[in-house]
Amino acid sequence: MSEIITLTEAAALQIKDMMKHNGEEDAYFRFSINGGGCSGLSYGMSLDHEKSESDRFFVAHDIPVVIDEESAPIVTGTVIDYKESMMGGGFTIDNPNALVSCGCGSSFRTAKVTGTPEKC
């Protein structure tokens, strides 16, 4: 199966470091969409030891990645990167399907999926 999202090398290195630091080298990296946030939808990233039959699965930079079937069309084409700055580091998410994003960068909505916005 082709990759739904792209992990940059910097993001992959950070995820591998987190997996190692937490003793989770055998986990999947799960990327998902949840309802909520200022714009109606928010991103979720976690380490997971289970994958369902309906999960989309692929490997990026030797990291096993799972995305649930409902989130997959909303995040197709997304690039996840990790950037360091003087204020610290963090993941950045560039989703070409997002029409509106919150100032925090973790909340968004698409043309077809809006979710239920929460107050910031």
N, C-alpha and C positions, 0 to 999 in steps of 0.2 A: 504494500500500500504506500502511496506517495505521502509525503509530509503535508499536513494540514497547516501547520505553523512552522516558522523557521526560528531556531535558536541560534543566535550568533555565537561565535567562539567564546566571547567574554561571558555571555549568559550561561553557556554550558559549563565553563570552568567554575563559575560561582555555584551553580546547582550541584556539581560534583563535590565541591568543597563542603557545601551544606550537608549533602548525603553522608560524606565521610565523617564530618564533625558530629553528626547525630547518630552515627552507627547505622545508617539506612542505605548502605550501598546496594542492597538487593531490592530497593523500593522502585516504584514507578514515579515519574514526575507527572502529576495530574494538573492539567490546565482546564479551567471551567468558567462558565458564566453563571452568575447568581443574580437574582432580582434584588433591587435596592440601589443605594448610592444616590448621589445628587441628580444624576441624569436617568436613572431607572434600571440600569444594569451595571454590574461590577465584575471584575475579573477575580478569579480564585486560582491560587497556585499552592499545591501541597505535595507531600510525599505520601504515597499510598501503596499498600501491600496487596490490594485486591484490584482486579479488573473484571468487569462484567463482559458478557458475550456481545453486548451492544456497543461497548467502548470502541473507539477508533484507536488503533495502536500503530506506532512506528518507532523507529530508533533514530535519534539525532545526536551526533557527536558521542556515540556509545551510551546515550541516556535513553532508557525505555520511556516513551511518552504515551500517555493515555488522555483521550478527550471524549467526554460523553457524547452520545449521538445527537442530543439536542443542541449542545454548544458548538459542535463542529461547523455547521454552515455559517454561524455568526462570527467565527474566528478564522475562517479559511483565508489564508494570505497574510495573517498576522506575523509580525517579526517581534520577537522578545530579545531584548539586549540588556546588558548590564553596564552602567556607566559610573565611574568614580569622579567625584568633584571635591572641592575644598570642604564642602558641607557633609561629605560622606558618600556612600554609594547606594545604588538602588536599581531595580529593574525598570526598564522602560518598555512600553507596549505600543506598537504601531499597528493598529487595526484598520485596514482600508475600508472596512464595512461600517465603521463608526461615523455617523453624521455629526453628532454632537458629543463633546467630551467635557467633563467637569474640569475645573482648574486643578484638581488634585491629580488628574490623569488616570485614575483608576475607575472612573464611572463614565458610562457612555450610553448611547442608544443608536439603533440602526434605523433604516427606512422601514423595515418590516417588524422589528422587535423593539418595543419601547420600555417594557418593564414598568414598575411603579416607583417613581422618584421619591426619595426621602429628603427631608431638610438637612442641609449641611451644617 
